[in-house]
Amino acid sequence: MRIIPAIDIIEGKCVRLTKGDYDTKKIYNENPLEVAKQFEDSGIKYLHLVDLDGAKAQHIVNYKILEQIASKTNLKIDFGGGLKAYEDLHIAFNSGAKQITGGSIAVKDPKTFEGWISKYGSVKIILGADSDQGKVSISGWQERSTEDVIPFIKTYQNKGIQYVICTDISKDGMLQGPSIDLYKQIIIECTNSSSGQPIKLIASGGISKIDELSVLKEIGCEGTIIGKAIYENKISLKQLEKFV
């Protein structure tokens, strides 16, 4: 299972939110590159980089941070937040992203999102399916759609999507453990589905201790994103070494 630390960016700084609420912003480091280099020095190979300004603005904003991290580390970066147009993707990939995550666009403009899958391939495009009480949350988690999470994932599985990031928003930043039951259900239903090949599920939200990673690996998650647990020293980079 891949370990994927998260760096969330607001105004060029490394921050964390709780349940996606911008009013809960806590700044952990004013230099995201410094944080990324710490991850790389610990053997980490992947990074989940989120442009929270972009998510609010509905277009890419912090691509210079992406460019800086991509050019000065060897981390394989997946980038998300406010990607709505082909121009946003062009900027993200040109700035060094290996993958991008599309969430709101997959709900609001499925034709465009399907076009991204066709143009860039399912290895480069990740589906963001973030769960707010079972419904897909959009617009930087400021809005709950009418889409049910699992049927939504299965629809895109049928259209060729391989990688899916699912955050249970009620768990995000709470350090109370991940939504194991939700991830189990997604993996079971999407494995038994006739909708294309099995998905590669990346769990996100609520990770609070190292033992939870073994459980996520056991149920079949392809990766897990860890944010606050690292920044609040609940999980050390040393502890993560056995997973990387």
C-alpha atoms as one frame of an Amber mdcrd trajectory, in Angstrom:
protein
   0.000   0.000   0.000   1.321   3.427  -0.955   1.814   6.026   1.764   0.891
   9.473   0.441   1.443  12.441   2.774  -0.700  15.496   2.086   0.289  19.120
   1.746  -2.652  21.533   1.566  -1.880  25.041   0.353  -3.498  28.352   1.245
  -1.675  31.559   0.274   1.480  29.568  -0.404   1.584  28.050   3.086   1.215
  24.477   4.317  -2.051  24.273   6.275  -4.635  21.777   7.546  -8.364  22.230
   7.875 -10.897  20.285   9.948 -13.792  18.756   7.981 -12.864  21.017   5.073
 -13.856  24.166   6.974 -11.644  27.078   5.873 -12.333  28.838   9.193 -10.414
  26.058  11.007  -7.208  26.754   9.048  -4.022  25.997  10.960  -0.666  26.917
   9.439   2.012  24.253   9.976   4.794  25.584   7.811   5.232  28.634   5.620
   7.519  26.704   3.272   5.798  23.713   1.598   9.029  22.763  -0.201  10.741
  22.287   3.155   7.945  19.910   4.231   8.119  17.996   0.946  11.895  17.568
   1.313  11.398  16.165   4.832   9.011  13.592   3.391  11.449  12.651   0.643
  14.351  12.378   3.101  12.292   9.794   5.035  11.921   7.580   1.977   8.466
   8.796   0.972   7.900   8.605  -2.784   4.451  10.156  -3.211   2.735  13.433
  -2.364  -0.886  14.576  -2.401  -0.801  18.330  -3.048  -4.059  20.261  -2.702
  -4.594  23.806  -3.911  -7.234  24.998  -1.420  -7.168  28.507  -2.899  -7.849
  26.901  -6.269 -10.735  24.860  -4.875 -12.375  28.087  -3.711 -11.529  30.062
  -6.847 -12.632  27.251  -9.218  -9.356  27.375 -11.145  -5.718  26.495 -10.503
  -3.929  29.032  -8.261  -0.886  27.561  -6.483   0.833  25.966  -9.465   4.118
  27.712  -8.624   4.301  25.671  -5.398   3.682  22.525  -7.445   6.432  23.541
  -9.870   8.856  24.229  -7.034   8.281  20.881  -5.291   8.298  18.908  -8.552
  11.551  20.495  -9.735  13.399  20.227  -6.417  12.312  16.737  -5.264  11.670
  13.388  -6.924   8.254  12.990  -5.299   5.476  11.728  -7.558   2.798  14.343
  -7.048  -0.928  14.081  -7.500  -2.447  17.547  -7.607  -5.998  18.689  -6.986
  -8.096  21.687  -6.116 -10.116  23.808  -8.528  -9.219  21.987 -11.734 -12.114
  22.808 -14.053 -10.750  23.331 -17.562  -8.240  21.776 -19.947  -6.043  24.839
 -19.354  -5.884  23.985 -15.631  -4.715  20.451 -16.474  -2.199  21.767 -18.968
  -0.717  24.029 -16.277  -0.732  21.251 -13.646   1.001  18.684 -15.842   3.459
  21.279 -17.193   4.254  22.244 -13.606   5.238  18.672 -12.768   2.116  16.823
 -11.570   2.168  13.085 -12.358  -1.577  12.786 -11.706  -4.451  15.185 -11.126
  -7.592  14.698  -9.079 -10.981  15.819 -10.360 -13.946  15.864  -7.999 -16.464
  18.665  -8.554 -15.886  18.588 -12.320 -16.840  14.887 -12.416 -20.215  15.793
 -10.878 -20.934  19.117 -12.558 -19.461  18.525 -16.016 -19.087  14.775 -16.610
 -18.553  15.264 -20.344 -15.416  17.333 -19.727 -14.135  14.905 -17.083 -14.677
  11.946 -19.426 -12.754  13.913 -22.052  -9.846  14.217 -19.613  -9.848  10.439
 -19.097  -9.831   9.909 -22.869  -7.081  12.459 -23.521  -4.695  11.785 -20.627
  -5.532   8.154 -19.752  -6.797   6.604 -16.555  -3.327   6.431 -14.981  -3.071
  10.240 -14.897  -6.644  11.114 -13.903  -7.863  10.337 -10.366 -11.528  10.504
  -9.433 -12.164  12.438  -6.227 -15.251  10.973  -4.548 -15.450  12.643  -1.162
 -18.264  11.495   1.066 -20.545  13.761   3.095 -23.075  11.430   4.769 -22.946
   9.138   1.736 -23.286  11.905  -0.856 -20.461  13.239  -3.034 -19.239  16.600
  -1.748 -18.121  19.270  -4.222 -16.839  22.859  -4.494 -14.072  22.457  -1.932
 -16.511  20.555   0.319 -18.722  23.629   0.549 -21.613  21.874  -1.211 -23.208
  18.416  -1.035 -24.360  16.964  -4.366 -27.230  14.531  -4.897 -24.847  11.805
  -6.090 -24.483   8.683  -3.910 -20.791   7.875  -3.481 -20.671   4.205  -4.502
 -22.902   4.414  -7.617 -20.932   7.531  -8.594 -17.640   5.617  -8.377 -19.097
   2.676 -10.302 -20.298   4.967 -13.090 -16.757   6.230 -13.642 -15.286   2.769
 -13.159 -17.364   1.868 -16.194 -15.790   4.789 -18.063 -12.253   3.579 -17.375
 -11.291   5.256 -14.080  -8.724   3.241 -12.094  -7.704   5.521  -9.216 -10.223
   6.861  -6.710  -9.548   9.049  -3.664 -12.331   8.898  -1.101 -12.356  11.131
   1.972 -15.052  10.747   4.602 -15.455  14.432   5.421 -16.858  13.734   8.884
 -13.503  12.123   9.722 -11.214  14.639   8.062  -8.821  16.290  10.493 -10.541
  14.701  13.497  -7.784  12.149  14.294 -10.452   9.603  15.283  -9.664   6.865
  12.776 -10.618   6.311   9.124 -13.939   5.073   7.710 -12.964   1.418   7.425
 -16.544   0.246   6.793 -17.049   2.737   3.960 -13.808   1.688   2.256 -14.632
  -2.002   2.668 -18.010  -1.444   1.067 -16.529   0.492  -1.857 -13.866  -2.167
  -2.494 -16.353  -5.048  -2.280 -18.973  -3.426  -4.508 -16.484  -2.192  -7.091
 -14.633  -5.522  -7.165 -17.866  -7.461  -7.703 -19.094  -4.932 -10.232 -19.291
  -5.597 -13.961 -18.247  -1.966 -14.422 -14.713  -2.264 -15.789 -11.593  -3.321
 -13.899 -11.340  -3.154 -10.083 -10.539   0.303  -8.793  -7.435   1.336  -6.871
  -8.890   2.983  -3.782  -6.906   5.627  -1.909  -8.271   6.184   1.587  -8.190
   9.643   3.109  -9.358  11.284   6.307  -9.136  10.457   9.994  -5.862   8.524
  10.102  -4.666   8.867  13.695  -2.233   6.025  14.453   0.106   3.671  12.691
  -1.970   0.514  13.332  -4.781   1.850  11.146  -2.529   1.651   8.103  -2.236
  -2.128   8.442  -6.047  -2.406   8.548  -6.430  -0.265   5.416  -3.832  -2.398
   3.645  -5.597  -5.585   4.750  -8.997  -4.534   3.351  -7.412  -3.761  -0.014
  -6.727  -0.019  -0.179  -4.100   0.772  -2.829  -2.925   3.834  -0.948  -3.661
   6.066   1.987  -3.319   9.817   2.365  -2.035  11.049   5.728  -2.137  14.675
   6.775  -2.848  15.924  10.264  -1.532  12.778  11.980   1.937  13.632  10.662
   1.725  17.348  11.431   0.412  16.739  14.961   3.104  14.065  15.594   0.574
  11.241  16.032   2.491   9.278  13.380   6.195   9.883  12.860   7.970   9.718
   9.528  10.209   7.079  11.169   7.144   4.872  11.796   6.127   5.184   8.159
   9.445   3.799   6.942   8.272   0.176   7.187   5.488   0.981   4.715   7.666
   2.751   2.167
